[in-house]
Amino acid sequence: MRNFYVDLHVHLGSNWRGAPIKITASPQMTLERILVEARERKGLDIVGIVDTLGPSVQEELHHLCLKNILQELPGGGLRHKNGITLILGGELETREGAHFITYLPNLDCLKGFAKAVSPFITNMNLSTQRAGFSLQRLMSMADAYGGVVIPAHAFTPHKGVYGCAVRRLGELFPAGLPPSLVGIELGLSSDTSMADRIAETHQLTFLSNSDAHSLGKLAREYNIICCRGASYEELMAAITCTNGRKVVANYGLEPQLGKYYRSYCSACGYLAQEKGPVISCPRCDSDQVVLGVRDRIDSIADWARPRSPEGRPPYIYQVPLEFIPGVGPRTLARLLAAFGTEMNVLHKTSLRELIQVLGEKIARRIVRARKGELPINPGGGGKYGKVLT
């Protein structure tokens, strides 16, 4: 077995004819561009694209298979000619008002699942559509086609199941969480220590994915899994910790860098600094507050401190290169020319190697970012936190 780099939440901005798919994503986020960028620039082994339900995307996938650019794998997933594996997915909003991602093993299952959900969706060609059914119904339909369902960005105030819909997933499953609910996505403003303050999460695998809407955001957060190969079956075995397969580590933003870390007052622009939970504005007393992830978890947690179950993978903080002061497009190009991929720059290159390419000041800043030593102004209300120097 070996380790694989995995990002399972990436959006398509447009299809192969230029029509929009994810309205808020960059038009450069095309299927082929993502697969090349994710492999050759970012260094990923597996990428999950969550906008593959639409007819135009399915048409493109079949076309790429006919051209031998993509090849369906016996264990599920599609292998691009550059070596990266594509996992087919669809992000939908259920009646609960939260987003969930369904992952499917192959094109036939994708086609069947898309046909099953299409009567409940207004426009199948667009991403993250509202569906006229519950999470339970979604899971039942996914199971019928060999798929699994995972809550997306589970703690964010914008469509996260814990962030805006329920205090506990158990509220939606009175008989207990079903075995087919195998994991949750932490999102960009939470980490393992925050999520493990809620008891029911102990039976779920944590995933850290980028939710990329632009090429630069690919692998902003990602996972390392240990398994025998880059296929759907092996990925699911890792997520369910089956036969020695497992998630080895979650790599993600320091939560303070996330867009929704602390509560933000829409009325006066105040970002909470007080001990949480802050649910109304301390400055102007307004209730027009975008609830921060930290504040939401403070209000619903079972414990004041995390209680991680045995075997929980480490959460390793990653400051993306674009967040580091002094690393602009030209500097990033020099780094990639010297070291190949962003994964290498972020985790493998030595201080000495970095100094040879960048000089001491920026090189030491990158190393300090690796160690979590750079000060941060927290984010909130839809604005990222900022790394200080």
C-alpha positions in Angstrom: 0.0 0.0 0.0 1.0 3.6 -0.5 -0.1 7.2 0.2 -2.2 9.2 -2.3 -3.0 13.0 -2.3 -6.7 13.5 -2.6 -9.0 16.5 -3.0 -12.7 15.5 -3.3 -14.5 18.8 -3.7 -13.8 20.7 -6.9 -16.3 22.7 -9.0 -16.7 23.0 -12.8 -17.1 26.6 -14.0 -18.1 25.7 -17.5 -18.7 22.7 -19.8 -16.9 21.9 -23.0 -19.1 24.2 -25.0 -18.5 27.2 -22.7 -21.9 27.1 -21.0 -21.8 27.9 -17.2 -22.2 25.1 -14.6 -21.2 26.5 -11.2 -22.1 30.2 -11.6 -19.7 31.4 -9.0 -16.8 29.4 -10.3 -14.2 30.6 -12.8 -14.9 29.8 -16.5 -11.4 28.4 -16.6 -12.6 25.5 -14.4 -13.2 23.1 -17.3 -13.0 19.4 -16.9 -9.8 18.9 -18.8 -8.1 22.0 -17.3 -8.9 20.8 -13.8 -7.4 17.3 -14.5 -4.2 18.7 -15.9 -3.8 21.4 -13.2 -4.6 19.1 -10.3 -2.0 16.6 -11.5 0.8 18.6 -13.0 0.8 21.7 -10.9 -0.7 20.7 -7.6 0.5 17.1 -7.4 -2.8 15.4 -6.7 -3.4 11.7 -7.3 -7.2 11.7 -7.0 -9.7 14.6 -7.6 -13.4 14.6 -7.0 -15.4 16.8 -9.3 -18.8 17.5 -7.7 -20.7 18.8 -10.8 -20.9 15.7 -13.0 -24.7 15.1 -12.8 -25.6 17.4 -15.8 -26.2 15.9 -19.2 -23.5 18.1 -20.9 -20.9 17.0 -18.4 -21.8 13.3 -18.9 -21.6 13.8 -22.6 -18.1 15.2 -22.3 -17.0 12.4 -20.0 -18.2 9.8 -22.6 -16.4 11.8 -25.3 -13.1 11.8 -23.4 -13.5 8.0 -22.8 -14.0 7.4 -26.6 -10.8 9.5 -27.2 -8.9 7.4 -24.6 -8.2 10.5 -22.7 -10.2 9.0 -19.8 -10.5 5.3 -19.0 -13.0 3.7 -16.6 -11.2 1.7 -13.9 -12.4 -1.8 -12.9 -12.6 -0.6 -9.3 -14.5 2.6 -10.1 -13.3 6.1 -11.0 -11.8 7.3 -14.3 -8.1 7.5 -15.0 -6.8 10.4 -17.1 -4.0 9.8 -19.4 -1.7 11.9 -17.1 -2.3 9.4 -14.3 -4.8 11.3 -12.1 -8.0 9.5 -11.1 -11.3 11.4 -11.4 -14.1 10.5 -8.9 -17.6 11.3 -10.1 -19.7 13.4 -7.8 -22.7 15.6 -7.5 -23.4 18.3 -4.8 -27.1 19.0 -4.1 -29.1 21.0 -1.5 -31.7 18.9 0.2 -34.9 20.0 1.9 -33.0 20.6 5.1 -31.3 23.6 3.4 -27.8 22.1 3.5 -25.4 20.8 0.9 -24.4 17.2 0.5 -22.1 15.5 -2.0 -22.9 12.1 -3.6 -19.9 10.1 -4.9 -20.6 7.5 -7.5 -18.4 4.7 -8.9 -18.8 4.8 -12.7 -20.6 6.4 -15.6 -23.5 3.9 -15.6 -24.2 4.6 -11.9 -23.8 8.3 -12.5 -26.3 8.2 -15.3 -28.8 6.2 -13.3 -28.5 8.4 -10.2 -28.9 11.6 -12.3 -32.0 10.2 -13.9 -33.4 9.3 -10.4 -32.9 12.8 -9.0 -33.7 14.8 -12.1 -37.5 15.0 -11.5 -36.8 16.8 -8.2 -34.4 19.4 -9.7 -35.2 22.4 -11.8 -32.0 22.7 -13.9 -29.8 19.6 -14.0 -27.1 21.5 -16.0 -26.3 23.9 -13.1 -24.3 23.0 -10.0 -25.5 22.6 -6.4 -29.2 22.8 -7.2 -32.0 22.6 -4.7 -33.6 19.2 -4.6 -37.2 18.5 -3.5 -36.3 15.6 -1.2 -34.8 15.0 2.2 -31.3 13.8 3.2 -32.7 10.4 4.0 -34.2 10.1 0.5 -30.9 11.3 -1.1 -29.0 8.6 0.8 -31.5 5.9 -0.3 -31.2 7.0 -4.0 -27.4 7.1 -3.8 -27.2 3.7 -2.2 -29.3 2.2 -5.1 -26.5 3.2 -7.5 -23.5 2.3 -5.4 -22.9 5.8 -4.1 -22.2 7.4 -0.7 -23.2 10.8 0.6 -21.1 13.2 2.7 -22.2 16.5 4.2 -20.3 19.3 2.5 -18.5 22.1 4.5 -20.5 20.8 7.4 -20.0 23.7 9.9 -20.3 26.8 7.7 -23.2 29.2 8.1 -23.8 29.0 4.3 -25.4 25.6 3.7 -23.4 23.6 6.2 -25.6 21.0 7.9 -24.3 21.8 11.4 -23.8 25.4 10.5 -27.3 26.3 9.4 -29.7 23.3 9.5 -29.5 21.1 12.6 -27.6 20.9 15.9 -27.1 17.2 15.4 -27.3 14.9 12.4 -29.1 12.5 14.8 -32.1 14.8 14.6 -32.5 13.6 11.0 -32.0 10.0 11.8 -34.0 9.1 15.0 -32.8 5.4 14.7 -29.2 6.5 14.7 -26.8 7.5 12.0 -26.9 5.1 9.1 -23.8 3.0 8.3 -23.8 4.6 4.8 -23.1 8.0 6.3 -19.3 7.4 6.5 -17.8 10.9 6.8 -18.2 14.7 6.9 -16.3 17.5 5.2 -14.8 19.9 7.7 -14.8 22.9 5.5 -12.5 25.9 5.4 -13.1 27.4 8.9 -13.0 24.3 11.1 -10.5 21.6 12.0 -10.4 18.3 13.8 -10.1 19.7 17.3 -13.2 21.8 16.7 -15.3 19.1 15.2 -14.4 16.5 17.8 -16.2 18.6 20.5 -19.4 17.0 19.1 -19.9 13.4 20.3 -21.7 12.0 17.3 -18.8 12.9 14.9 -16.7 10.2 16.5 -18.3 7.6 14.2 -17.5 9.7 11.1 -14.3 10.1 9.0 -13.2 13.7 8.6 -12.3 14.9 5.1 -10.6 18.2 4.3 -11.3 19.3 0.7 -10.7 22.6 -1.2 -14.2 23.4 -2.5 -12.2 25.0 -5.3 -14.0 27.5 -7.5 -10.8 28.5 -9.3 -7.6 26.7 -10.5 -5.5 28.4 -7.9 -7.7 27.0 -5.1 -7.2 23.4 -6.1 -5.7 21.4 -3.2 -6.1 24.4 -0.8 -7.2 21.6 1.5 -6.7 17.9 0.8 -6.3 14.5 2.4 -3.6 11.8 2.3 -5.1 8.3 2.1 -3.3 4.9 2.4 -4.5 2.2 0.1 -3.5 -0.1 -2.8 -4.6 2.1 -5.7 -6.3 5.2 -6.9 -9.8 3.9 -7.5 -13.3 4.5 -6.2 -13.3 1.2 -4.3 -9.9 1.9 -2.6 -10.9 5.4 -1.8 -14.1 4.2 -0.1 -12.2 1.5 1.8 -9.9 4.3 3.1 -12.8 6.5 4.2 -14.4 3.5 6.0 -11.1 2.2 7.4 -11.5 -1.2 5.8 -8.8 -3.9 5.4 -6.0 -1.6 6.5 -6.9 1.3 4.2 -7.3 4.6 6.0 -7.1 8.4 5.9 -3.6 9.1 7.1 -3.9 12.9 7.5 -6.1 15.9 6.8 -4.3 19.0 5.5 -6.2 22.2 5.8 -6.2 25.9 6.5 -5.6 27.2 9.9 -9.3 27.8 10.7 -8.6 31.5 11.4 -7.8 31.9 7.7 -11.3 30.6 6.8 -14.0 32.9 5.5 -16.4 32.1 8.3 -14.2 31.6 11.4 -15.7 34.2 13.7 -19.2 35.9 13.7 -19.5 39.0 11.6 -22.1 41.8 12.0 -23.6 42.7 8.6 -25.1 45.9 10.1 -21.9 47.6 11.3 -19.1 45.4 10.0 -17.8 44.2 13.4 -15.8 40.9 13.5 -16.2 39.2 16.9 -13.1 39.1 19.1 -14.8 38.1 22.3 -15.0 34.6 23.8 -17.7 32.7 22.0 -20.4 32.0 21.2 -21.2 35.5 19.7 -24.7 35.3 18.2 -25.5 39.1 18.3 -23.3 42.0 17.7 -21.4 43.2 20.9 -20.9 46.6 19.2 -24.4 47.6 17.9 -26.6 44.8 19.4 -27.8 43.8 16.0 -28.9 40.3 15.3 -27.8 40.6 11.6 -24.9 38.4 12.3 -23.2 35.9 10.0 -22.5 33.2 12.6 -18.9 32.1 12.7 -18.0 28.4 12.7 -16.1 28.7 16.0 -19.1 30.5 17.5 -21.6 27.9 16.2 -19.5 25.0 17.6 -19.2 26.8 20.9 -23.0 27.0 21.0 -23.7 23.3 20.1 -20.7 21.4 21.4 -21.0 18.5 23.9 -17.6 19.3 25.4 -15.5 22.4 26.0 -12.4 20.5 24.7 -12.0 18.0 21.9 -12.2 14.3 22.6 -10.9 12.7 19.5 -11.5 8.9 19.1 -8.6 6.5 18.8 -7.2 6.4 15.3 -8.3 9.9 14.3 -5.8 11.2 11.7 -3.8 14.3 12.5 -5.0 17.6 11.1 -2.0 19.4 9.7 -2.3 23.1 9.2 -1.4 24.4 5.7 -1.0 28.0 4.7 -1.4 28.0 0.9 1.4 29.7 -0.9 -0.9 32.4 -2.2 -1.7 33.4 1.4 2.0 34.0 2.3 3.1 37.7 1.9 5.6 38.1 -0.8 4.6 35.0 -2.8 3.0 36.5 -5.9 2.5 34.9 -9.4 6.1 35.4 -10.4 7.5 34.0 -7.2 5.1 31.0 -7.5 6.2 30.4 -11.0 9.9 30.3 -9.9 9.0 27.8 -7.2 7.1 25.5 -9.5 9.9 25.7 -12.1 12.4 24.6 -9.4 10.4 22.1 -7.4 7.7 20.8 -9.7 4.4 21.0 -7.7 3.0 23.0 -4.8 2.9 19.8 -2.7 6.7 19.7 -2.9 7.1 23.4 -2.1 4.7 23.2 0.9 6.0 20.0 2.5 9.2 18.6 1.0 11.7 21.3 0.1 14.3 22.3 2.6 15.0 25.8 3.9 18.3 25.7 2.1 16.7 24.8 -1.2 14.1 27.6 -0.8 16.8 30.1 0.0 18.6 29.3 -3.2 15.5 30.1 -5.3 13.9 32.9 -3.3 16.4 34.4 -0.9 16.3 34.1 2.8 13.4 36.4 3.8 10.6 34.7 1.8 12.1 31.3 2.3 12.0 31.6 6.0 8.4 32.9 5.8 7.4 29.8 3.9 9.0 27.6 6.6 7.4 29.6 9.4 4.0 29.1 7.6 4.7 25.3 7.6 5.2 25.4 11.4 2.2 27.6 12.1 4.3 30.4 13.4 2.9 33.3 11.3 0.4 35.6 13.0 -3.1 35.7 11.5 -6.0 38.2 11.5 -9.1 36.0 11.7 -11.6 35.8 8.9 -15.4 36.0 9.0 -18.5 37.1 7.1 -17.2 35.7 3.8 -13.8 37.3 4.0 -10.6 35.2 4.4 -8.3 35.7 7.3 -4.9 37.4 6.6 -1.4 36.2 7.3 0.7 38.9 8.9 4.4 39.4 8.8 
